[in-house]
């Protein structure tokens, strides 16, 4: 892939299956966000091969987009629309079940007058909750979450974990980028570390275990998380 | 594509209705252009009646730059444009939706501006049908070219400067043809067979087609 004329993610070899929760780690600028955007079909892959949910990402990146849910640094919301209008718009655009909008907003704690509040008047955490409500109502097959816990209160973090666990239980895949030490109930089945555009550590199964409440990945050869 | 176009148009018009940028900022700006240019030329009634169509379309052209810039800026705030792509919205539908939304805003602005022209300059209008038809197609041409070039310029850090630089030369045929068609409309002998109207129709159709085809590449480029 290219960022301008600069090649990024030049040697990334990665595979994830249904029901997996993959925690992607790496230093600033390692290419984590670019990786998620590429998987979502938003960054064109210029060399190599890639397939997501059976769709060829190199040939048809647009075909995968409506099947993935991307929650990134930006919330993709319209400031002059209310929380409810934003969620309604997203559900209409994705041809999803419109009846889930209200319940989805209330599930993240946005009820009453908050649903009729313009996004421009909301805090960063509330905006993230609106974006999250839209994602929950859409129920994508692949969840791409870039620092999803940032700006969220502890209640919403735990709610997000529990919602993701229920999706994973029915076969959804979650790829999560997070710098934060995680204390919630969402336990990664795998930890992948990206550096220099390549996967430099990929830890799963018996190599991945929990130490106390904090999920830590440890490979016998070295610490990666 | 049409379903997506209606969705985008409805969303953009709702945002415009909320923010009232056209009403509070672009409409007063268009009136200022109308009046200032008249002062700069000549304040005698004969001259003003003669140049009224040109002044009107100049004001519409300048206003359209702000309108199309804003229509595209809606999608760059909070990277909402990427959101549209992730939701699977057809890029052609995004283009047509934005054209419809800006068209509605500009056409309403033109109605108010025309009232201003009639009150300030007092021209006699003979061919209402030609005037309406030429305004319709000129506005479509301005919107289609404007949305396309505004999206093209949106990736640049100097987009506010780049957009007029790109757009004004491209839409100069619209400015010329719409002015000439309105001058003809102000004459009693005008008809819908006016050659300037035909030019406006061709421009509108060509830019609608080009935008619908290439908007995807521009959006993702």
HADDOCK unambig.tbl for C-alpha pairs under 7 A between the chains (distance, minus, plus):
assign (segid A and resid 65 and name CA) (segid B and resid 85 and name CA) 6.82 0.50 0.50
assign (segid A and resid 65 and name CA) (segid B and resid 86 and name CA) 4.55 0.50 0.50
assign (segid A and resid 65 and name CA) (segid B and resid 87 and name CA) 6.40 0.50 0.50
assign (segid A and resid 65 and name CA) (segid B and resid 88 and name CA) 5.80 0.50 0.50
assign (segid A and resid 66 and name CA) (segid B and resid 86 and name CA) 5.52 0.50 0.50
assign (segid A and resid 66 and name CA) (segid B and resid 87 and name CA) 4.80 0.50 0.50
assign (segid A and resid 66 and name CA) (segid B and resid 88 and name CA) 4.73 0.50 0.50
assign (segid A and resid 74 and name CA) (segid B and resid 78 and name CA) 5.38 0.50 0.50
assign (segid A and resid 74 and name CA) (segid B and resid 79 and name CA) 6.26 0.50 0.50
assign (segid A and resid 75 and name CA) (segid B and resid 78 and name CA) 6.36 0.50 0.50
assign (segid A and resid 76 and name CA) (segid B and resid 78 and name CA) 5.38 0.50 0.50
assign (segid A and resid 76 and name CA) (segid B and resid 79 and name CA) 5.46 0.50 0.50
assign (segid A and resid 76 and name CA) (segid B and resid 80 and name CA) 4.00 0.50 0.50
assign (segid A and resid 76 and name CA) (segid B and resid 83 and name CA) 5.11 0.50 0.50
assign (segid A and resid 77 and name CA) (segid B and resid 78 and name CA) 6.45 0.50 0.50
assign (segid A and resid 77 and name CA) (segid B and resid 80 and name CA) 5.91 0.50 0.50
assign (segid A and resid 78 and name CA) (segid B and resid 80 and name CA) 6.97 0.50 0.50
assign (segid A and resid 80 and name CA) (segid B and resid 15 and name CA) 5.60 0.50 0.50
assign (segid A and resid 80 and name CA) (segid B and resid 18 and name CA) 6.56 0.50 0.50
assign (segid A and resid 80 and name CA) (segid B and resid 19 and name CA) 6.91 0.50 0.50
assign (segid A and resid 81 and name CA) (segid B and resid 15 and name CA) 6.52 0.50 0.50
assign (segid A and resid 93 and name CA) (segid B and resid 87 and name CA) 6.03 0.50 0.50
assign (segid A and resid 93 and name CA) (segid B and resid 89 and name CA) 6.27 0.50 0.50
assign (segid A and resid 94 and name CA) (segid B and resid 87 and name CA) 5.07 0.50 0.50
assign (segid A and resid 94 and name CA) (segid B and resid 88 and name CA) 6.44 0.50 0.50
